[in-house]
Amino acid sequence: MEIQNIDAINQSAKTTRQKQTDGPPKDFQACLDSFNNKVQEKTTDIKQTGSLCNVQAIPFMNIASPQKDMAEKVSSVLDLFETYSRDLQNPNKTLKEIEPTLVNMKQAAERLYKENTLNNETGDTISQLINNLQVSASVEYFKFQRGDYL
């Protein structure tokens, strides 16, 4: 190998590096703009045919708040109390016919009380009402079983 050839290779590498750095340096914005232009050119070439997909309607769901749900349950227990009261006042009803209503009322009040103590999301006034319903139902059941209405 001759030394002159090595010098020629080094000289050629230097000129190649200078040609690459001699031009104006491209900044990030210029690169980004050129990329965006390429993307826009490609998207205009695509033929758009109507909508890509149809939007499906979502059915309306009535989401009830915990307080509203609890109020509805309290209302149903109060209805059972009212039915029990009417049955007691009716002279044509026997105690055997009234007992299923009383048992249903007691169970509903206990269920409501347990739900309220587990969730504990309701306000103080409704919690007191639920507690009073449960106690009243238990007392009525006890009185009925003891024979107070004979």
Summary of the structure (lengths in Angstrom):
residues: 150
radius of gyration: 42.4
end to end distance: 129.0
largest distance: 131.2
contacts: 311
relative contact order: 0.08
helix: 73%
strand: 0%
